[in-house]
Amino acid sequence: MSEEATAEPPSPSDAPTGAPTGAPEGERPGGAEQDGPVSESDALRSLQEGAAAEDAERSEALKAGAIADLIAQRLNADASGTRIGTLALFNDTVSFGGGFHSGGSGRPSRRDGGSVLPLTGTELADHTELFVEPEGYGSALALLRERHLLVLTGPSGSGREAAGVNLLAEALVLGGAEGGGICHRLLDPAAVLAPGWEPPVENSGYLALVEDGPTGARGFEALPRHLHAVVAALRARGCRLVLTGGQDLAVAVRGDGGETVATHALTPVDPLAVLERRVLGHGGSPEERAALRARLTAGGVVAALREMPAARHAVRLAADIAAGRDVAAAAAALRDPSEQVRTWFDRHRNPEAVAFALAAAVLEDSGYLTVAEAAVKLRSALTAPEPAPPDVRFRDRLGDEQQWIRLDPDALGQPRVRFRNPMLGQVVLVYAWTGLDGWREPLIAWLRRLLDHGDLEVRARAAVAAGVLVWVDHHYAVHRFVTAWAAGESWPLRQAAATALGVAGSRADSAEAVWELLHGWARGGSSARQRRLAGTAANTAGGLLGRAAPGRAVAVLRDALDRDDDWGTLPSVAWGGVHLLHQGQAGPLLDAYLEWSEPQDLSPMVVKSLSAFLFAASRPYEATAGGPADGVPGVPLLLSALPAHHRAVGELWARALARRPMQDTALLALRDWIDVYADRGGPGTLDALGDLLRDVARRPGSHHERLVWWLDKWAHDRERPSRNAARLHRRLTGRTT
């Protein structure tokens, strides 16, 4: 190994005056963007000068990477392999088994009270014979018997129609209706609000299904004003009426005088209980129940109904079992995220519902208030300006419009927004990006605003969501927004581009396109914009992509670093190396630094490589998912993992200590290893460091003399004497005292 021009030990006046604390990832040496090559002195100073924002920026990169890992795992997982919680106990309630008889041929009839359609015998039997009573059913029945009119609300698919039919059956039979009562569908629910309305058929039950949504419920806010007349007409003809609908109906009847309306919010029954009742009837031995439960679990039915809890799905799967069809295939089809999303978007097109679905997809597992705020802002971008803040209440509509979403309390009891199927959020994004052509522009703008959010988690999740969009259409996304972000003057914006590319590149079918893009950016020109693109490429290579393909990652780092006299990418490459190191890829990174600094002269590539090594050696390790198991938080990874990389680290230290400009920085970093980090690393760390210094000291040249001189100086420093330096000094000189 070649040495510096003089072998004389440095004098005390040669000692550096301040320890390097690192610098933020960025390409603004001296505080200003420059076109053309950045000088060596500016680049080295940018690594040595501390910055208050550094710790926050580094934490953001690590957290964004951890979230990206999680999302990438979901993207690459088989949807059928998702795990669902424990099987709920089956409902043992025995239903009311009849009471209605069919009246008429099933053709609509027009009476004075409007168009009505008698239920057929088959429909009645299907609703009543195997009915599972929901919670609070008895209270609802008492209200209907007493008031004659009941507003029964619940989510679509919750079994509200079946509950309404059974309530009418029991109320009429128990009320002594002649002939047992006949059930009719009232085809025009709003007809009951017309002046002089009366039931067209006496001693009958009427089921009025109010269409979900504001349009269907419109007008029923007048029900409290007409309630006395409607109830009087029902009583006079011995009839009962159940108005059933969703959240919009519940809101409509809560207007002025709403307290006079008998209402009942239906609690959805356990769909597994519905399925069991449909398959085994009211009986079924314990052995039969256990066998069915095992079959449902093995076939994925339990998982399907936990994700799609509507009673109608249980009825459909029970029919498949009864017909001998492949229930596992039926359950898998029900769980298919693509089909769920397509069906949902076919039913829900209003900006309010879609905005919340997209906000949940981007910010899944965030708090409800965070998601709701983001949804309101997206909704505003999709609708005409309003003179006052909109009366938007997402939580009230979750059960109707967003049944695929649940609110789970966190440790503090605050609700967090989650999809029932972990694949759904990504599929929602893909569908919106590819199918809602008019919304693509506001969606991009909305994601960009989320990247400026005050909550780090929101910024990270927005970047991950952008990665999903990059994967969907790489070419379009790169030219539409990724390149602009990657070349932006804002470091967090460039970090968002790096995270997005890491997520997109984690898919096998898009990885090659991402790597080619990174190489192109890394080899670009020396303008400020091109330098920022190269820096983003280095940052991306050090993240999720680098963990999976470290060889390709170090190739990108080299492309970004080896740019003739342009030193402006050094900080970015140094940070990329740190992140790659913290991804558990110390071996490939150290081998690259050894190769790049092999000439051991003062050429730019040698100085850059050793500068990047010293920067990595100075950065304390922060544990993240997927990081190396031997890392000690708060201690540079190259020190805590020293035994595993002893040879490479020793050679790089020797090269860095051999000459200026690297020598001063290396000595400061070495003293931090001795005085700050050796004790934090646990038992054996100082001994391992001693072994390293002994090997460096044995090399030809002035290494032994230099290390002995500096260790003695640090051991006897008046302001900060070092016991560890004294111990290492004795080891190198062979002294025992």
LUMLUMLO-733855 format. One record per residue: x, y, z of N, C-alpha, C in turn. Coordinates in steps of 0.02 Angstrom, whole numbers, plus 50000, padded with zeros to 5 digits. Atoms other than C-alpha are relative to their C-alpha. Layout:
N
XYZXYZXYZ/...
This chain:
737
500434994050000500005000050000500445006250000/499614993950002500695017249956499855004450059/500074995649943500955030250091499985007349979/499994992950013500795049050104500725002349991/499334997650018502275059750055500484999650058/499575000149941502965060650231499774994750048/500175005149952503045046850359500035002650071/499964997249934503265058850504499325000050034/500644999649965501925057750640499745007149998/500284993250000500755072550635500125003550066/499914996149939501065086350758499335001650030/500644998249969499745091750884499635005349962/500354994950037499375106750774499634997349940/500345003050057498835094850636499334997050019/500615003449979497415087950741499395003849977/500634996850020495675091550674499665003250060/500304996349946494635103450775499294998050016/500695001749986492875096150762499824993449970/500205006650024492085079150742499455000749949/500544999850050491015076050588499374996950027/500645002849979489195073250624499574998149942/500405001850059488645069950446499635006049973/500384994750032487565080250330499394997049969/500615002750029485845078650259500124997949928/499985002050070485615069450097499755005849959/500214994550041485525082949966500575002249957/499484997950046486495091349831500055007650000/499944992749997486685109149892500625001950041/499404998049962488515111049951500045007650004/499944992949992488785128050021499345003650001/500654997049993486915130950027499705002449935/500284997550063486645134449841500044994649947/499995004650057486185124049690500485002949948/499544997750051487495124749553499924995749938/499935003750062487525119749371500754998849989/499305001750010489125111149321500284996350060/499705004049946490315100849429500065003850065/499894997349934490375103949615500714998250021/499305001149983492115105449688500084994750053/499845005049950492965092449795499925002750070/500034997249932493095103949945499285001150022/500704998949982491245108449939499674993350017/500325006549988490735090149928500234997050066/499765002849937491855084650072499745004050059/500264996049945491295099250178499264998350014/500715001649990489465094450148499924993550040/500035006149959489845077450226500215001350072/499714998849934490775084850374499585004850042/500394995049963489585098950420499334997150022/500645002549976488105094350527499435004349977/500614996350017486315099750494499454997750046/500535001749952484845100550611499484995349970/500525004050032483695092450484500214992849988/499755006650021484805077050460499644994250034/500305005649965484085066050595499284998849978/500695000850021482285069350545499964997149929/500015002550068482685066350362500184992649997/499795007050000483565050150397499454995650029/500555003949971482145044150508499434999249950/500525000550050480925048250370500174994749948/499805005050049481925037850247499924992950027/500055006749971481985023050365499284997950009/500705001849989480145023750410499644998949934/500315001150066479615025850229500214993349972/499785006550024480675010850187499664994350035/500345005449964479875000350324499284999249976/500685000450025478125004750264500004997249929/499955002650068478655001350084500104992550001/499915007249994479244984150138499344996550012/500635003149983477564980150213499534999949941/500464999650057476574986150063500244995549944/499745004350053477724977149942499864992750015/500175006949982477454960950038499274998649985/500705001050016475584963250021499894999549925/500095000150072475734966949837500224993349971/499725006250028476734951149809499694993850031/500315005749967475654940149919499424997349959/500595003050031474334928149857499405001850043/500584997649961472654935349909499684994350038/500335005549965472014918049955500384997950062/499625002049943473394916450082499955004850059/500074995449944472884931050191499674996650059/500245003349939472504926350369499455004250032/500564996849969470874930350456499974997950072/500035001249929470454930850639499614993750018/500305006149976469654917450745499274999349980/500695001550020468024909050699499525002050055/500504997949950466534916950786499544994250017/500485005249981465314906150881499375000749959/500624999850039463764901350786499425002250044/500584997449965462134909350833499504994450011/500465005449983460954897550923499275002150001/500684997649996459394908250909499554996249952/500495003350043457864899250841499545005349972/500404994850033456894909450715499264998550005/500725000950008455044912250697499884996549934/500025004350059454584898850571499395000749957/500564999450046453144905950472499505005150025/500524995349978451484915150497499705003549941/500274996850060451284922350323499754994649952/500165004250058450384914550179500015004349938/499974996350063450524919549999499315002349981/500654997550020449144930549938500035002349928/500024997950069448854931449751500524996449958/499575003450048449844926349598500705002749998/499344997050003451344937349629500055005649950/500004994450047450854950149497499835006450037/500154993749966450844968449548499265001749992/500704997850003449114975149589499975007350018/500064992949987448584993149587499375001350040/500564998249958447484998649729500045007550014/499994992949984447075015749799500655002050036/499394998449962448625014549908500634999649960/499395000550040449825012549763500114993049977/499845006550029450634997849675500304995550054/499755004849951450904982549785500114993449965/499845006550028451624965449750500024994950056/499995005049947451174950549860500624995649995/499445004649999452644939849912499754993049984/500195006950016452604922249842500144995550060/499865004849947452594907049953500734998250005/499285001649999454374903149902500405005550033/499654994449970454964920449950499895000150076/500145000049928454094919450118500384994650036/499645005549968454824902550157500745001350004/499294998650001456554908150106500205005050053/499844994949950456464922950223499884997750072/500235001449931455634914850374500224993250028/499915006749972455974896150389500684999150033/499325000849972457854897450423500295006750023/499804993349979457904915250488500404999850064/499594999249940459244919850615499865006950027/500184993649971458664933450732500625004250015/499444995549982459834948450745499925002450072/500024997249932460254956550910499475005550002/500514994949992458814967350973499364998749962/500595001650040457524958350868499355000750041/500604999649958456294957251013499775007150011/500184993049991456364975951043499685002949937/500294997650063456034979350859499294997349991/500675003050007454534967450862499505003650046/500444996449953453814976251015499815006949972/500144993450030453964993150928499504999549943/500455000750057453104986950771499294998350023/500675001849976451664979050867499655006050032/500304994449965451394994750969499855005949953/500054993950040451675008250836499714998749930/500255001950066451114998850678500475002049943/499524998150051452515007350581500705000050031/499315000449976454375003750602500485001749944/499464998550047455865011450513500594995750020/499475004849986457134997450505500595001449954/499424998150041458865002750446500594995450014/499405004249994460454993150414500385000149935/499605000050061461854990950288499704995449947/500215004350055461494983550118500304993150010/499755006849992461624964750125500004997450071/499985001949930461374964150313499424995550020/500595004149984459754954150302499415004250023/500544995749976458634969150332499334998249968/500635002150031457334962950207499714993950035/500245005949965457224945950291499755001850069/500224997949933457114954350461499325003549996/500644996650007455704965450399499424995249989/500535005050014454704950650331499834996250064/500145003749939454894940950494499665004250053/500334995549953454424955950599499265000849983/500704999350020452844958450498499614993550014/500355006449989452414939950509499814999250073/500145001049929452554939250697499515005250026/500454994849976451704955950726499284998849979/500685001350024450194951050620499704994050033/500275006149969450004933550689499865001250074/500104998849929450244938950869499465005350011/500524995049994449074953550836499314997549980/500655002950015447684941750780499725001849933/500254998450067447594946550596499624994149970/500415005350028446234936750510500374996749941/499685003750054446924923250397500754999750005/499275000549991448674924950465500385005649966/499654994350030449054940450364500324998349933/499685000550065449714943150189500545005349996/499444995150006451384951550152500025002649929/499934996750065451514964050011500625004450000/499494994950010452954973949943499645006449978/500264993550021452494992249931500515002949950/499524998450052453314996549765500185007449997/499864992849998453225015349791499995002250073/500004998449929453775018349971499755007150016/500194993149987453495037149957499255001149998/500734999350004451635033949926499695000950068/500294999449933451345032850113499975007250024/499994993049980451725051550126499465004149965/500514996350037450335056250005499385001150044/500604998749959448785064350083499464994649987/500545004950006447415051550117500234993049985/499775006950014448525036250094499704995250050/500215005449955447845020050164500224993449969/499785006550026448385001850148499474997249953/500495002550048447574994049994499674993450022/500275006549978447304976950078500025000050077/500024999949926446724975850259500314993650028/499715005749963447474964150390500634997349965/499415002150038449104963850292500625003650027/499364996849985450934967850314500295003049937/499714996550057451844979950202500745001250012/499274999049998453704980050168500185004949945/499804994850047454364995750086500765000550001/499274999950005456174994550027500215006749970/499784993450022456905012050017500704999449969/499365000650035458315013249891500555003550038/499424997149966460035016449966500225006449964/499754993850029460765033649940499545005850014/500414994049986460155051549961499385000449957/500584999450044458995050249811499424995750025/500535004449976458025035449880499675002650064/500274997849936457825043250052499695007049996/500254993150005457365060449986499245000150011/500714999349987455665065750050499794997050067/500215003349938455625054550204500155004250062/499954995449943456165069050314499325002850018/500684997749985454315073250302499604994850038/500385005349966453815056750384499755002050069/500274998149934453705064050561499365004249996/500604995850007452425076750499499394996049979/500565004250025451355063250416499894993850043/500005006349962451645050050549499314998550029/500645001349967449995052050640499494997449950/500495002250050448965050250481500164993149974/499815006650026449965035250418499844994650051/500135005149948449855025950583499254999050010/500725000649993447995029750598499714995749944/500255004050057447705022450424500194992750009/499795006949989448705006850469499564996750054/500415002949946447745004250631499294998549976/500705000850022446065006650547499904993849958/500085005850044446404992450425500394994050025/499675005849970447354980950544500654998249966/499395001250039449004982850451500625002350038/499354998049975450834984650492500445001949940/499554997750054452174993550389500715000450026/499284999549985454064991450392500335003649941/499594996450048455075004550300500734998150013/499315002149988456834997750277500475003049948/499514996850044458365006050204500665000850036/499344999149972460125011850240500085006350041/499844994349956460985026150329499645006349979/500344993950023460175039450220499285000350025/500685000249973458445033850275500015001750074/499954998749928458995034050457500095007550013/499884992949992459625051850437499375004149983/500594996350023458065057550343499465000450052/500565000149953456825052250477500195002950068/499804997049936457845060350616499905007550000/500124992850002457255077750567499545002350055/500464997349950456035088650663499454995050015/500515004749980454875077450761500204992849992/499775006850013455935062150722499954995550061/500055004249939455815056450903499344996250003/500655003549998454025051250869499994993949955/499985005650047454545038750734500334994050034/499715006149972454855020850791500554997749952/499435002050042456585016450724500404994650035/499565005149973457735001850746500584999149951/499395001150040459535000650683500194992750005/499885007250001459824982850631500744998550011/499325002549991461374974350697500104994049955/499915005650046462024963050558500154993550037/499885006549968461984944750605500674997249976/499395003450020463534933850599499854996049937/500155003650061463574927550419500134992550006/499875007249990464294910950479499394996650032/500615002849970462734908550585499464999149947/500495000750054461664911750432500164993949957/499805005650042462654899150330499854993450035/500125006349964462564885850465499264998450003/500725001249997460684888050484499754997649932/500215002050066460484886550296500204992949983/499745006850016461504870550289499714994750046/500205005149951460984861650449499295001050026/500674998749974459284869350483500035001850074/500034998349929458724871650663500324994750043/499705005449961459504855250715500744999749988/499285000950009461204847950684500334998050064/499655002449941462174837450807500665003850009/499354996849990463774844050886500534997549951/499515002850047464754832350773499905003149931/500134997050065463894839150619500225007349998/499804993049997464194857050673500765000649998/499274999850000466044853550708500284998249931/499775002050066466254844850541499895005749949/500144994450045465424859350449500495005750012/499554994549984466484871950540500704998649973/499355001750026468074862650494500025000649924/500034999550073467524861750312500005007349978/500034992950018467134880250308500685003350009/499344997149988468834884650381500494997749947/499535002750049469804873150266499865002649930/500184997750067468864879150113500055007549990/499944992850007469184897550147499355003850008/500654996649993467344901150182500015004750060/499964995749941467694908050355500375006449983/499624994150020469004919750283499585004549955/500404996150047467834925150144499465004050036/500554996649966466404929450262500255004950052/499724994849957467554938950379500165006349959/499854994350043468054949950233499385002949967/500624998050034466334950450151499424997850044/500465002549948465144949550301499265000749985/500714999350015463504952750211499654993350002/500385006249994462164939750245499874996849932/500155002850066461824937950059500564995549975/499455004350021463554930550034499954993250035/500095006449964463204917550168499464995849967/500555003650034461574912950081500254996949935/499755002650064462474910949915500464994050011/499545005549987463844899949989499634993950026/500405005749976462554889350079499664996549942/500315003050059461674886649913500524995949961/499485003950033463334880949838500134993450036/499905006149962463554868449978499434995249989/500595004350009461784861949960499994996949930/500015002550068462024859849772500614995749984/499415004250011463674850549794500545003349959/499494996550039464704863949707500645000950041/499354999149968466524867649746499975006450042/500084994149957466324879049897500655003750008/499364996649995468194882649906500105004849942/499944995750058468154889549730499535006050006/500484994549991466604899749771500265005150050/499734995449949467434906949926500585004049971/499444996550030469014911249828499755005449952/500284995050046467964920049696499715005950039/500294994649960467074929849832500555004550028/499454996149971468744935349904500415003749948/499604996950053469454940649737499975007650006/500024992749990469974958749769499785003849937/500174996450062469804963749586499255000149989/500725000350010468004957849578499645004350052/500304995949948467584966149744500035007549981/499904992950016468294982749686499585001949939/500414998450059467464982149515499275000650018/500704999849980465784978249593499855006250041/500124994149957465974992149721499985006349958/500004994050041466435005349593499405000349953/500614999950041464964999949485499415002750040/500564997949958463805003649632500095006950029/499874993649966464645019149704500415004449954/499674995350044465085033649593500035007050028/500014993249973464785048649704500685001750030/499334998149977466365058449747500134998850074/499905000849928466075057049934500234992950016/499835007049986466125037949936500674998349970/499385001850033467535036449810500605003450033/499454996449967468595049649898500214996450064/499815003549938468515040150062500344993449984/499685006350019468925023649977500725001049979/499324998650022470455031249895500445002350058/499614997849941471005039950055500184994050043/499865006049961470855023350146500524995749966/499525004050037471835014650009500715002750008/499354996949993473265027050022500244999950072/499804999149929473255029050212499764994450044/500265005649960472675011850269500424999150063/499725001049933473035008550453500165006650034/499944993649966473065027150490499375001350041/500584998349960471885035250614499425002449958/500594998150038470105038750560500015007449982/500014992950013470285057650576500495001949944/499514998750053471845057550466499724998149932/500285002450064470975047350331499425004549979/500584995850017469375057750341500225006849975/499764993450022470335074150325500264999649928/499745000850068471245067750171499434998849951/500575001350044469605061450098499615006449985/500354993650011468775078450121500375004249949/499614996050047470205086850028499964997149929/500075002950066470095074449885499315001249972/500694998650022468215076449878499945007149974/500044993050022468435095249864500305001049931/499704999450066469555092749714499574996949945/500425003550048468225082049631499315003049991/500674997050003466715093249658500065007549989/500014992750010466215111049619500115003550067/499894996249937466735124249748499345001250036/500594999149959465515125849892500085006250043/499954993849961465105141849988500184998950073/499865001549930465295133350156500284992950005/499745006849992466175117950223499444994949994/500535004950011465195102450169499844996150063/500225004249944464195092350294500144992749981/499785006750019465175076350265500124996050064/499935004349940465055062150392500164993049976/499795006450028466055047550326499834994150046/500095005549953465915037150484499294997449999/500705002150000464015036950476499834995649940/500175003650061464075029550301500444993949988/499555005750011465425016450324499624993549992/500375006350003464175002550354499614999149936/500385000450062463215006750196500464999949939/499614999250061464505012350069500694996750003/499315002549994466135005350137500014993850044/500025006149958465734988150206500664996249997/499355003350004467464982450151500505003050047/499564996649953468204994350279499754999050071/500195000549929468224992050467500425005150039/499644995649954468745003450610500234995950059/499725003949944469894994550732500315004850051/499704995649950470345003050896500744998350011/499305001249984472195005350931500084999450076/499875001049929473025004051102499675005450043/500314994549964472265020751152499255000449988/500725000150014470525016251089499805004349941/500174995850057470635027650937499924995749937/500135004350058469925020450775500525000849946/499555000150057471115015550636499644996749942/500375002150060470505012750459500374994349967/499705005850032470824995650383499504996749953/500415004250043470164985750236499974993050030/500085006849974469494968650282500474995149965/499525004050038470564960950145500625004349989/499404995850005472374967150150500205001849929/499844998550070472464966949959499565005649972/500504995750030470974978349934500255007249987/499784993150008471824995149960500395001049936/499604999350060473064992249821499574999249937/500435001050058471724985849702499555006149989/500394993950007470665001249738500415005449963/499574995250034472135012249687500084998449926/499895002150069472445002249530499375001549958/500634998950037470615003049479499895007449988/500124992850008470475021749510500495003049950/499494997350044472105025249418499884998249927/500095002350069471655015149265499305001049974/500704999850022469765016849261499665006850005/500324993549990469315034349323500415005349964/499564995750040470095044249182499945007350018/500094993049983469365060849234500295001850069/499764998749932470055058949411500764999450005/499285001349994471875055149368500385006350018/499654993849986472435073249369499915002250073/500074998149929471655077849538500304994950047/499705005149957472275061249609500745001250008/499294998649996474075065449566500135006250043/499914993949961473895083049636499874998850074/500175001549930473105076249795500574996050033/499435003749972474515063549821500595004650012/499454995449991475775077349795499915004350062/500124995949940474955087949931500104995850063/499895004349942474985073050049500744999350017/499285000449987476875072650030500265005950040/499824994349958476915089450119499634999950068/500385000649938475825083250263500465000350061/499604999549940476435086650439500154993350033/499915006649970476295068250486500464995849955/499525004050038477795057850431499684993849970/500315006250023476725042250417499565001449939/500414998350058475535050950297500445001049939/499554998950057476985056550187500274993449974/499725006450021477725039150185499484995849963/500525004150032476085030650142499805002949932/500154997050065475745043150003500534998149949/499475002150045477435038949928499934992749979/500125007050016477045020449938499434999349950/500575000250048475375023349851500235002249931/499734997950065476315032549713500374994249968/499655005750027477375016949695499534994949968/500505004450030475815006649661499825002649930/500184997050065475385018749520500574999249950/499435001150044477145017249449500004992949973/500025007050021476964998449444499464998949948/500565001150046475294999649352500195002049929/499804997650067475995009749206500655003850009/499344997249985477865012749225500145006149956/499814994750046478105023349069499605006450014/500424994149989476635034949101500185003450066/499874997049934477015037449286500685003450002/499334997149999478875040749258499995006949967/500004993750036478525054449132499485004950027/500534995649975476975061049219500175003350066/499864996849935477595063749396500644997550034/499445002649962479025052549456500645003949986/499394996450016480425061449363499995007150030/500064993349971479785078449419500144999850075/499875000649928479785072549600500744998550012/499315002149989481505064449584500495005749987/499564994350015482245080549514499825006150041/500234994249961481365091849640500545002650047/499524997049953482315103749753499874998050072/500175002149933481425096749905500274993050013/499755006749983482335082249989499434995150014/500555004849989480705074350054499654998049936/500325001950063480005074949878500424995049962/499575005050032481515065849809499974993450037/500075006249962481365053249950499354996549982/500635003050021479555050549900500074996449933/499885003350065480105046749721500404993650010/499605006049987481405034449788499574994550030/500445005049970480105025649895499524997149949/500475002350051478875024849751500354995149952/499645004550046480185017049636500194993550035/499855006249963480685004749772499404995350003/500605004049998478894998849788499854997049931/500145002550068478654997549599500514994749980/499495004750019480304988549577500004993650040/500045006249961479874975649710499594994749964/500375004750041478734967549581500464997449945/499555003050049479654955349469499875002749929/500164997950068478734961549315500185007349986/499824993050012479294979649339500705001750025/499344998549971481004977949423500505002249947/499504998450050482024978449263499915007249974/500124993250023481204994449203500235005150051/499784995449948481555002749370500765000450003/499264999949998483394997549371500285003949940/499764996450059483635004049194499905007650009/500124992949987482855020649245500535002750047/499514997649951484035022049395500695000749968/499354999450033485575018449290500025006149954/500024994250044485025031649165500075006550039/499944994049958484815044649302500715000750028/499344999849969486465039949384500555002149951/499494998450050487435042049222499885006749966/500194993750032486645058849181500525005450003/499544994450003487445075749159500135003250067/499774996849938488105088049287499615006350016/500424994449980486725101049290499704998650067/500305001049934485865103849456499434995049997/500565004650006484315094649395500244992849990/499755006850013485275079749327500364997250061/499665002449940486305078949486499494997750052/500525002249953484715077949589499704993349979/500245006550023484095063749479500494994550018/499505005049981485735054649507499974998550075/500065001049928485545057449694499404995850018/500595004149986483795050249693500124992849980/499835006850021484445035149597500414996550054/499595003049947485755032249733499584998650062/500435001049942484465034349869499544994049991/500445005750014483295021949785500384993550004/499615006150000484675009149761500174997750070/499845001949931485055009649947499414997650040/500605001949963483265005249995499794992949987/500305006650008482094990849966500294996249940/499715003250058482794987149793500694997150014/499335002249986484554985949858500044993850043/500015006049959484104972949987499924993749957/500135005850042483464961349852500534998949948/499495000650053484834964949724500595004550016/499454995649979486384972049810500515001249945/499534999050054487474969249657499795005549953/500254994750044486384980249550500015006750037/500014993849961486254992949691500695003450000/499334996949998488144995549705500205002349930/499864997750068488224996949514499695006949989/500314993450006486995011549523500405005150040/499604995449960488015019349664500645002049963/499384998350037489575018249557499845004749942/500194995550055488695025949408499915007150024/500134993349974488155040449517500625003350027/499404997149969489865042649598500555001549949/499454999450047491045040549450499805004649943/500234994950048490635056749359500545005349990/499434995650014492345064049317500125004850058/499844995149948492605080249414499375002550036/500624997949967490795081749470499954996450068/500025002849933490775079349659499305000850032/500644998349971488965084549683499584994250022/500405005849981488285066949698500284996350060/499695003649945489455061749839499544999450061/500445000949942488225065649982499454994949988/500545004750014486835055849897500264992949999/499725006850003487945040849862500204997750070/499825001949931488605041250041499394997950039/500615001949966486835040950107499714993549972/500235006350030486355027349983500384994150028/499605005349970487795017050051499794998450072/500235001149932487205019650230499364996050001/500645003650001485455013850188500094992949976/499875006850023486114998850092500324995950055/499695003249942487194994650242499474997950050/500535001349952485664995650353499464995449973/500435005250028484734984150234500314993150007/499675006549990485944970350286500474998149945/499575001450058487074971850133500695003050009/499344997249987488724976650214500534996949955/499495003450040489724963650118500075002949930/499944997250067489324969449941500215007449999/499824992949999489494987849990500745000850015/499294999449983491204985650072500444997549943/499625002550058491824975249925500035005349945/500004994750051491294989549810500475005650020/499554994749978492205002649915500734997949992/499325002450009493774991749911500205000349927/499855000050071493674989849723500105007149974/499974993250026493365008349691500615003950025/499424996449972494795014049803500654996149991/499425004350009496025000749743500625003849978/499394996550020497215013149657500385003250058/499704997249939497555020649831500415006349985/499684993650015498015037449758499515005650018/500444994549986497185054449765499535001649943/500474999150055496105051949611499305001050029/500664998549973494305057849630499614993950023/500405005949981493535040449634500254996950065/499735002749938494705034849773499775004250059/500194995649945494355050049881499254999650013/500735000649992492485048849849499824993550035/500175006549971492435030349892500174999750074/499805000149930493405032450054499595004950041/500444995349965492355047550100499334996750016/500635003549989490785037150078500074994750053/499885005049948491545023250184500015003250069/499954996849935491975035150326499325002850022/500664997649983490245042650318499584994250028/500375005949976489485025250337500264997850068/499715002149936490695021450478499815004650057/500184995149948490095036950571499275000150017/500724999549990488215034050559499754994750048/500285005049954487375025650709499444996049966/500505004550030486275010950664499325001150033/500694999749976484375012550680499644993949974/500295006450020483494995850680499375001049959/500615000050041482184993050545499844992849982/500205006650022481204978150483500444997849942/499595002650054482334967350377500735001850007/499314998149991483934975250444500414994250029/499575005449975485434964850501499874998550074/500155002149932485154954850660500555002050049/499454998449955486874959350729500095007550011/499954992949990486564977950724499805002050071/500144997349934486594987450889499755007149991/500264993250009485455002850888500445005250035/499594994749972486455018750916500744999049990/499305001450011488105010850863500104999049925/499885001350072488845011450686500024992549985/500065007150016488464994950604500684997049984/499345002750017490244993150541500424998650062/499665001749938490824992950722499684994150035/500335005549964489504981550799500054993549961/499945006150041489664969350653500724999049977/499315000050021491554971150645500294993049989/499705006750011492024952650668499814996949933/500225003150062491014947850515500325003349939/499724996450057491864960850404500695002850017/499374997549973493554962550489500495001849945/499504998950051494644961150334499855006249959/500174994450043493704973350225500025006650038/500014993749961493434986350362500715002150018/499314998349984495264985350414500375003149942/499664997350058495884988350238499755007049983/500274993450015494715003050213500225005250051/499744995449950495225010850378500735001849985/499294998750015497055009050329500065004949942/499974995550057496755017450162499785007150019/500254993449981495755031750241500485003650046/499534996849953497075034850377500665001849967/499344999450030498505035050253500175007049977/499834993650030498345052450180499425004950006/500504994950006497435068750174499765000349928/500464996849952496105074550139499624995150045/500415004749962495405058350212500244999250072/499725001649935496565057150362499665003650057/500314996349945495805070950466499314997350017/500675002749988494045064350443500044993150031/499935006849974494615046550477500195000150074/499794999749930495465051450641499425002050045/500584998049960493915060250704499504994350007/500475005649997492815045450659500274994450043/499705005349959494045033350740499945001750074/500064998349929494035043050903499284999050024/500695001349981492125042250904499894992550012/500055007349989492255023350884500284998150069/499665001749938493435022751032499645002750061/500264996749940492625035251152499244999850006/500734999449998490785035551104499664993249991/500385005950020490275019151025500254993450027/499735006549977491425005651093499644997650063/500355002149938490575005751264499274998449987/500705001450015488835005951186499924993349965/500065006150039489214990851080499974993650040/500055005949959489254978951227500674996550009/499385003649986490544966451290500344997649936/499615002450057491914962451168500105005149945/499944995250055491704977951059500685003350000/499344996849997493284986651122500554995249981/499505004950019494274970651104500024998949925/500035000850073493664968550925500325006049966/499694994050028494184986550890500754999750009/499285000849990495884982850966500314995349950/499755004650052496094968050849500055003449933/499994996450064495654979250702500605004749997/499454995250001496924992750751500684996449998/499375003850002498264979650780500154997749929/499895002150068498014973050604500205005949955/499814994150039498074990650531500725002050016/499334997949980499654994450630500544995449972/499515004750026500534978950559500155001149927/499904999050071500404985450382500635004149988/499394996250015501934992650296499885007550002/500054992749999502275011050315499965002750070/500024996449936501875022950457499374998550041/500635001249965500245015050517500104999150075/499905001249929500945008750683500195006450036/499774993849968501835025050723499435005050007/500554995249999500305035450678499484998250053/500515002149952499065025350781500255000750072/499734999449932500215024750934500015007350021/499974992849983500445043650926499315002750017/500684997449988498585047450915499674996850061/500305003249941498055034751045500295003050064/499684996949941499315042151168499735007150011/500264993249994498695059751128499305000050030/500695000249975496875054951158499974997550072/499995002649931497305045351316500175005550050/499774994849954498115060851392499705006849983/500344993750017496945074051321499795003650064/500164996449938496765087551455499255000850011/500714998849993494935091051419499594993649998/500405006050009494365073651372500474993849997/499555005850001495585060051425499604993649987/500365006050022495115043151352500324993750031/499755006349971495295027151455500044994649947/499985005050052494855016751303500605000849955/499414998950041496225025051201500634997750036/499425002349961497465021551342500064992449998/499995007450003496965003151342500244997649932/499805002150067497165001851154500735001849988/499304998150006498825011051164500454994850031/499605005249968499494998251287500014993649958/500035006250041498914984251172500465000649940/499584999350059499824991451021500745000350017/499304999349981501424995151116500254994150039/499805005949962501424978751212500115001450073/499924998449929501404987651380499444996950040/500505002949955500494979651526499785004750053/500194995049949500394995051636499905006749967/
